[in-house]
Amino acid sequence: MTTTLRTGPATFAFSAENKAKAEKAIAKYPAGKQASAVLALLDLAQRQSGGWLPHAALDYVATYLGMAPIRVYEVATFYSMFNLKPIGKHHVRVCTTTPCQLRGALDVLTACEQKLGVKLGETTADGQFTLGEVECLGACVNAPVVQVGDDYFEDVDGAAAGRLIDAFKRGEWPKAGPQIDRQKSAPKGGPTTLKDQTT
């Protein structure tokens, strides 16, 4: 698969707030090991750039950390959490790893495509939604999982995916977590063991 980087704006610099956050992230590592903060700084740069990393932001992070630009590009192109082209206001990403696949992730993906009128990797004409896929989100017991922004929506089927999208279209932010009657990762219907609280 070929990754295409979009150029974007000619310059980039951290805001004062993000510069303070960057310095705090760098301070977690020993002297001379500031490159270890590359993930944290790329995340800051992406958030500041509206959800994606233009060339200028990648080069800025490289200079800021004293790294060869190619090393920063390698990191940015490896991790699926970094977007190398502009995305919609809501980045709807469906986990398509095996546990989610076994519990209906492809049906969820199809429902999202139909609801949004776009295919995987595309953005709606109004710029509100980008549909993507993501590798394992680590919430396998609650599969299928859909990530929107920093939130996980779990136990999602096609109908639930449609309801989530409708809520975002109305300007609402649905409650994250299981979309069925389940407490976090407990069994459906509630606990099955250690139910007696008297001992």
Backbone torsions as a table, in degrees:
resi	resn	phi	psi	omega
1	MET	NA	134.2	179.0
2	THR	-96.8	132.5	177.5
3	THR	-100.5	126.2	178.9
4	THR	-103.9	124.8	177.6
5	LEU	-93.2	135.2	175.5
6	ARG	-90.7	143.2	-177.0
7	THR	-68.1	-57.0	179.2
8	GLY	75.5	-159.8	-177.7
9	PRO	-63.3	154.7	-175.8
10	ALA	-74.1	-26.3	-177.3
11	THR	-132.4	158.5	177.1
12	PHE	-152.7	143.3	172.3
13	ALA	-153.9	144.2	177.5
14	PHE	-61.9	143.0	169.7
15	SER	-66.9	166.4	179.4
16	ALA	-58.3	-41.2	179.9
17	GLU	-64.1	-44.6	-179.3
18	ASN	-72.4	-29.6	175.9
19	LYS	-64.5	-40.5	177.5
20	ALA	-63.6	-41.0	177.8
21	LYS	-65.8	-38.4	178.9
22	ALA	-63.7	-44.1	179.7
23	GLU	-63.2	-37.7	177.8
24	LYS	-65.1	-39.8	178.8
25	ALA	-66.4	-43.3	179.9
26	ILE	-63.9	-36.3	-177.6
27	ALA	-64.3	-14.5	179.4
28	LYS	-74.4	-12.9	-174.8
29	TYR	-113.6	155.0	179.9
30	PRO	-62.3	158.4	177.9
31	ALA	-55.0	136.3	-179.8
32	GLY	84.9	-5.1	-178.8
33	LYS	-113.2	27.7	-176.7
34	GLN	-61.9	-22.0	179.0
35	ALA	-62.6	-20.7	178.2
36	SER	-63.7	-16.9	-179.4
37	ALA	-90.3	10.8	-174.4
38	VAL	-59.5	-40.6	179.7
39	LEU	-63.2	-44.4	-179.8
40	ALA	-62.8	-42.4	-178.6
41	LEU	-71.6	-35.5	175.4
42	LEU	-64.8	-38.1	177.5
43	ASP	-62.9	-45.0	177.2
44	LEU	-59.9	-44.8	-178.6
45	ALA	-64.1	-40.4	180.0
46	GLN	-65.4	-44.0	178.0
47	ARG	-61.9	-41.4	-179.8
48	GLN	-68.2	-28.4	-177.1
49	SER	-90.6	10.9	177.2
50	GLY	83.2	25.6	173.7
51	GLY	100.7	7.8	176.7
52	TRP	-148.4	169.4	-176.1
53	LEU	-116.0	98.9	174.2
54	PRO	-71.8	165.0	179.0
55	HIS	-50.5	-45.4	-175.7
56	ALA	-59.8	-37.1	179.0
57	ALA	-69.5	-41.2	178.4
58	LEU	-62.6	-45.4	-179.9
59	ASP	-66.1	-36.7	178.9
60	TYR	-63.2	-45.3	179.3
61	VAL	-62.4	-40.8	178.5
62	ALA	-59.9	-47.8	179.5
63	THR	-64.1	-43.4	-178.2
64	TYR	-58.9	-38.0	-177.0
65	LEU	-96.7	-0.5	-179.2
66	GLY	67.9	35.7	-178.5
67	MET	-109.0	153.7	170.8
68	ALA	-65.1	134.4	-178.9
69	PRO	-52.3	-37.4	-178.1
70	ILE	-60.8	-32.9	179.1
71	ARG	-66.7	-37.4	177.2
72	VAL	-69.5	-40.6	178.3
73	TYR	-63.2	-37.9	178.0
74	GLU	-60.9	-43.4	179.3
75	VAL	-65.4	-47.4	-176.5
76	ALA	-64.2	-32.8	-179.7
77	THR	-85.7	-14.4	-179.4
78	PHE	-84.1	-44.2	-173.0
79	TYR	-88.5	130.2	-177.3
80	SER	-71.1	-10.8	179.3
81	MET	-76.5	-11.9	179.2
82	PHE	-101.3	134.3	-178.2
83	ASN	-107.5	127.9	-175.1
84	LEU	-103.0	11.4	172.0
85	LYS	-148.8	160.1	-177.8
86	PRO	-57.9	146.2	178.4
87	ILE	-124.3	167.7	177.4
88	GLY	-72.1	173.1	178.6
89	LYS	-57.6	-38.8	177.9
90	HIS	-114.5	116.0	178.1
91	HIS	-96.1	100.1	-178.0
92	VAL	-90.2	112.9	-177.1
93	ARG	-121.5	125.1	-178.7
94	VAL	-98.3	128.1	175.4
95	CYS	-71.7	126.9	-179.5
96	THR	-118.4	21.3	177.4
97	THR	-77.3	164.4	-169.2
98	THR	-46.9	-53.0	-178.8
99	PRO	-57.9	-40.9	178.0
100	CYS	-69.4	-38.7	176.8
101	GLN	-58.6	-44.2	-177.9
102	LEU	-64.9	-22.8	-177.9
103	ARG	-108.2	16.4	170.1
104	GLY	106.2	22.1	-178.2
105	ALA	-60.0	-35.8	-179.2
106	LEU	-67.8	-33.3	174.4
107	ASP	-65.6	-38.8	177.9
108	VAL	-64.4	-44.5	179.6
109	LEU	-61.7	-43.9	178.3
110	THR	-62.4	-42.6	178.7
111	ALA	-62.1	-40.1	178.2
112	CYS	-65.2	-43.2	178.7
113	GLU	-60.0	-44.2	-179.4
114	GLN	-66.8	-42.9	-177.8
115	LYS	-67.0	-39.0	-176.5
116	LEU	-89.8	-20.4	-178.1
117	GLY	73.5	25.1	177.3
118	VAL	-133.2	162.6	175.9
119	LYS	-97.3	168.1	177.8
120	LEU	-52.2	129.6	178.8
121	GLY	90.3	-3.2	-178.1
122	GLU	-102.3	163.5	178.1
123	THR	-118.5	140.0	179.2
124	THR	-62.5	154.3	-176.2
125	ALA	-58.8	-30.4	-179.7
126	ASP	-83.7	-0.5	178.0
127	GLY	74.2	11.8	-176.5
128	GLN	-84.9	-31.9	-173.6
129	PHE	-134.0	136.8	167.8
130	THR	-119.4	132.6	-179.8
131	LEU	-103.4	125.5	-179.7
132	GLY	-139.5	177.3	173.7
133	GLU	-121.2	160.8	-178.7
134	VAL	-143.9	148.9	176.0
135	GLU	-77.3	174.8	-170.5
136	CYS	-37.6	124.9	178.5
137	LEU	-96.3	0.0	175.5
138	GLY	77.5	17.5	177.7
139	ALA	-118.5	41.8	-170.4
140	CYS	-59.1	-33.3	-178.7
141	VAL	-66.0	-21.4	-179.8
142	ASN	-109.4	27.6	-179.5
143	ALA	-67.3	152.5	-5.8
144	PRO	-75.2	152.6	-176.5
145	VAL	-119.9	137.7	174.8
146	VAL	-120.4	129.7	177.5
147	GLN	-104.4	130.3	172.8
148	VAL	-129.8	117.6	-174.3
149	GLY	62.5	-127.3	179.8
150	ASP	-96.5	3.3	-174.5
151	ASP	-104.3	145.4	175.2
152	TYR	-104.4	132.2	173.7
153	PHE	-113.4	117.0	-168.5
154	GLU	-110.0	163.9	-179.1
155	ASP	55.0	45.7	-176.7
156	VAL	-94.4	133.5	168.9
157	ASP	-114.9	-175.7	-177.7
158	GLY	-58.1	-44.0	-179.3
159	ALA	-64.5	-42.7	179.5
160	ALA	-65.0	-36.7	177.7
161	ALA	-62.1	-41.6	177.9
162	GLY	-63.0	-40.9	179.0
163	ARG	-65.5	-39.2	178.3
164	LEU	-61.7	-47.4	-179.0
165	ILE	-62.6	-42.2	178.1
166	ASP	-59.8	-40.7	179.6
167	ALA	-63.8	-44.3	178.1
168	PHE	-62.7	-38.8	178.3
169	LYS	-62.1	-33.0	179.0
170	ARG	-80.1	-1.9	-179.4
171	GLY	86.9	11.6	178.9
172	GLU	-93.4	160.1	172.6
173	TRP	-119.8	103.6	-177.1
174	PRO	-61.1	158.7	178.0
175	LYS	-68.1	128.9	178.8
176	ALA	-73.3	169.6	179.3
177	GLY	98.0	-161.7	-178.1
178	PRO	-59.7	138.2	178.2
179	GLN	-100.2	12.5	175.0
180	ILE	-124.6	-179.9	179.1
181	ASP	-76.8	82.3	-179.1
182	ARG	-146.5	136.6	175.4
183	GLN	-91.2	108.4	-178.8
184	LYS	50.8	-114.4	-179.6
185	SER	-108.7	16.4	178.1
186	ALA	-68.1	160.9	178.1
187	PRO	-59.6	151.5	174.8
188	LYS	-57.2	137.3	179.3
189	GLY	86.9	-2.5	177.3
190	GLY	105.5	178.9	-177.9
191	PRO	-60.8	147.5	177.4
192	THR	-113.1	-10.3	179.3
193	THR	-134.3	165.5	179.1
194	LEU	51.3	42.0	-177.6
195	LYS	-84.8	-18.9	-178.9
196	ASP	-86.7	111.5	-176.7
197	GLN	-89.5	3.4	-173.4
198	THR	-80.9	-19.4	-177.8
199	THR	-107.8	NA	NA
